Amino acid sequence: MKVKVLYFAQVAEKVGCSKEEIMMEGNTTEDLLNYLKNKYAVLNDMTFKLAVDQTLIHENISIKDGTEVALLPPFAGG
């Protein structure tokens, strides 16, 4: 399945790009995270949240071909 992955701020700096399309096995956000953490070992030591099709998620969910997933680092505001 093809998934569009967006990286922001420190995550983008560490992986060396701001977006990519990947072909992956599986159909859950956990499958995607396992794939990305294998590809970019630095993600194992980072804190970030996931947004699927512009909706912040807090658990493992199913994804489908063409899904957009963003890795969002912690935000600070004021």
Protein Blocks (a to p, Z undefined) as FASTA:
>chain_A
ZZddddehjlmmmnopabdcdddedjdfklmmmmmmmmmmmlmmpccdddeehiacfbdc
dddehiacddddddddZZ
